[in-house]
Amino acid sequence: MKPTIYDVAREAGVSIATVSKVLNKSGRISDKTREKVNRIMEELNYRPSLVASALTSRRTGTIGLMIPDIANPFFAEAARSIEDYAQEQGSDLIVCSTDRSDEKADRYISLLLRKRVDGLIIASHTGSTDMIRHLLADQVPLVLFSADIRIIESNSVTVDDYKGGYQATEYLLSLGHRRLGIISDNLPGSKLRAEGFLDALKAAGVPFDNPANIIHTSATLENGRKAAAAMLSQAEDRPTAIFACNDLLAIGVMKEARSAGLSIPLDLSVVGFDNTMLAEICHPTLTSIAQPLREMTEQAMILLNESIVNPSSPKRKIMLMPELIVRHSTGPAPL
């Protein structure tokens, strides 16, 4: 017969309440008692029922994470970091990749709520604004990650995307580049990065009036290649530097440039965004704008836990600073 909490309490010589406190890591219990209860649970091979725990504590020890694309290394690395923090606090993580589909996001939200997750982390505005409003109205603990909805009072953790785009462009201008291109994806943060790019050019008095040198696409290596092919095929006004709004697109640009017989960075400089592990393992290594990922995920977990404990607690919006990481994909503008 499957052992119960009563069996554990009897064998350990403690009350059921004490066993419950050990399971929930709550209450004031001596280390000796806690170790004894844990040892008895191991000896009996006792596994607490998550459903029963949820009914008594209203907590299931699970967190839902919704991301737009698990194939994007930034979101894959973010998921891993969030999982690490969740494990540290004794929670499990359920990851859902929505492929930027609001319909898919709605289905996943319904699934996660049926599983009674303790809270949600929603990355890069995955899902509709109305969906976020409904969740907040129902006091579902949630944090927006790597994106914010300014018109909604919600917890969020973001990087200053505008500043990152501005930094990347300033750096390329300092190398003497005057013919620049930009490739952005369809996520909200990329719009701000593009704004920073354009404003940095304007502040430097560098004209940007060739529509062929600004391309919006989804974030894949192949789309980076296609966008670069379109820009680099120009007979005139071909860019000597390209700012890609994430590392996937940037590496696609470098692959296409090499296929076209161009040398990086002698003929073309490339800057990415996110500073994922790809930036260090590609050749040449990629200059990229780093998001402070560990700090972002840590802050997201802190905000989520605050909201789980008190769903009506004041909402906070945290914006962290990006950092330019210079590597070998950038150099002086060709003469």
Beta strands, then each sheet from edge to edge (+ up, - down):
strand 1: 62-67
strand 2: 92-97
strand 3: 119-123
strand 4: 142-145
strand 5: 155-159
strand 6: 180-184
strand 7: 214-216
strand 8: 241-244
strand 9: 269-274
strand 10: 287-290
strand 11: 317-320
strand 12: 323-325
sheet 1: 2+ 1+ 3+ 4+ 5+ 11+
sheet 2: 7+ 6+ 8+ 9+ 10+ 12-
end
